């Protein structure tokens, strides 16, 4: 069995339900059938060099009958001739939902394939059937060595990445988790990667019950039905209902009365009701997500989210969210004040946002808000900034944190771009020198507190130095950037997995066990920063590392909710399935800078749910694993993340 690591429990549950056991190969992220088949073929050849594989898609319905067994035995004959045999179904009509195979002749038995036609028009499908065309079942039979030889010939990049993933994977309770390199494989179906190109493709015409369950009608046909022709989940109450499909999770009561030929699909956070029909695809409404996509393109996302920023978020936080020159800590979902104290982090982040908005020509009184904000932050006699003060400005937590002070440097860079004559450059250089108080003898900087050796504070210091480099003649900004990047490349990032951990010991060695957390959001943030540094320096080495970080982060993408989860374990398995807002914005930024447009669009669509609040301009901060949100005020600190993601979308859309 080859399946997603997120589905591990479901795989074992279903194996147990039919009394079966299997070697399970777990994918850190889905990469289509070519990569899955490559992983299976490598596993087989390592144990049985002459082994024959039958690759069966798990989402098809095919009762195991004598006809099926006979077909597979016949296909093995072709496999013994070092052919890759696909089972071709005799069509029962000119459907445009299936791919077609044209065999060399109409003779029974294994035939060489003339060509493949992927989901043609109904008119073309009629022509193909008349010429002997067969439906492509997606079931492939061949020696594992033949699968590998053809993958090596036609899709070497896929096979190479899967070979590395196999080498760097590990067993976990009998299952085998493929290494993170699996995420680097091109996402391609085996049909496209190999079968449409190889000269070893053969087809065996077959005729037995089969469906790819591509429509709700076919799901109903494959299900057990009652005397009225209905397929109902346990607990569904149906009265006067015929030929209908009703699916609902345990604990949700669904009643249908007096309906016919209807599909009712209930899931957490989503309900689908539609008339049954052959052309109505299972994925039409929610393609892999609990919520419909709002944006059809990145340009749509940039326009819509940009409007939200300009007309809702910035005005709200510059009025209700501002008090006597200082930014409030939070607002509720209805836009009410939730302001217990003043943090330097919030003042610095908001100063950066509003100064940047003013510099970049977004209409509004943003400059004044930015200039006042940083002045309200509490500064200590040694030149560093304290963590927190009360609403009157009295310091209540004098701790000076590297993390907070890095954001002051970032805010000063935005203020300098806004008004170069206001002394921000000198203030930033002085603060940078004062940060030497955090210097660690082994290299890098130590944060205060129990977990002092951390990547996060250093990441934001790098963000600040990269912001200063292009606007300052001071070479120390560049030197510090280079030092921090080198620390990341040599200490923070695991060369085996490509993942960046959160915490380290005093020699900058990664911690083990539960302390070795992997946050997808930080993989994306580092990928964004390292790519920027790489392009500033012309150093492609760093961009390759950034792409691996991005792929690790994508391993935390939950397609069902359309969001990135909070945390992975050192095995890159999901540890915390909650999903805060900020990793979604970092997903957008990293995807855009690396040219991963499909991922960027997914991330933008995932972000929308967080902005659906009674008052426009605030946000939902924490999504639960079930797709709902924790009811809590919107922290002002998240506007920084939203601003940067929306700015990157706007810049990218301008170049489309």
Secondary structure, DSSP 8 states (H G I E B T S, - for coil): -EEEGGGHHHHHHHHHHTT-----EEESS--HHHHHHHHHHHHHHHH-TT-EEEE--TT-B----HHHHHHHHHHHHHHTTT-EEEEEE--SS--SSS-EEEES-S-SSEEEEEEEE-S--HHHHHHHHHTTEEEEEEEEEEEHHHHHHHHHHH-HHHHHHHHHHHHT-EEETTEEE--GGGGGS----HIIIIITT-TTEEEEEE-S--B---BHHHHHHTS---TTS-EE-TT-EEES-BS-EEE--TT---EEES-BSEEEEEETTEEEEEE--TT-BTTSSSSSSSS--S-SSHHHHHHHHHHHIIIIIHHHHTTTTEETTEE-SEE-TTS-EE-S-EEHHHHHHHHHHHHHHHHTT-SSSHHHHHHHHHHTS-B-TTS-B-SEE-TTS-EEE----HHHHHHHHHHHHHHHHH-GGGSHHHHHHHHHHHGGGGB-TTSSB--SSTT-SBHHHHHHHHHHHHHHHTT---THHHHHHHHHHHHIIIIIB-TTT--B-SBB-TTS-B--GGG--B-HHHHHHHHHHHHHHHHHHT-HHHHHHHHHHHHHHHTTEETTTTEE-SEE-TTSSEEE--EEHHHHHHHHHHHHHTT-HHHHHHHHHHHHGGG--SSTT----EE-TTS-B----EETTHHHHHHHHHHHHHHHHHT-
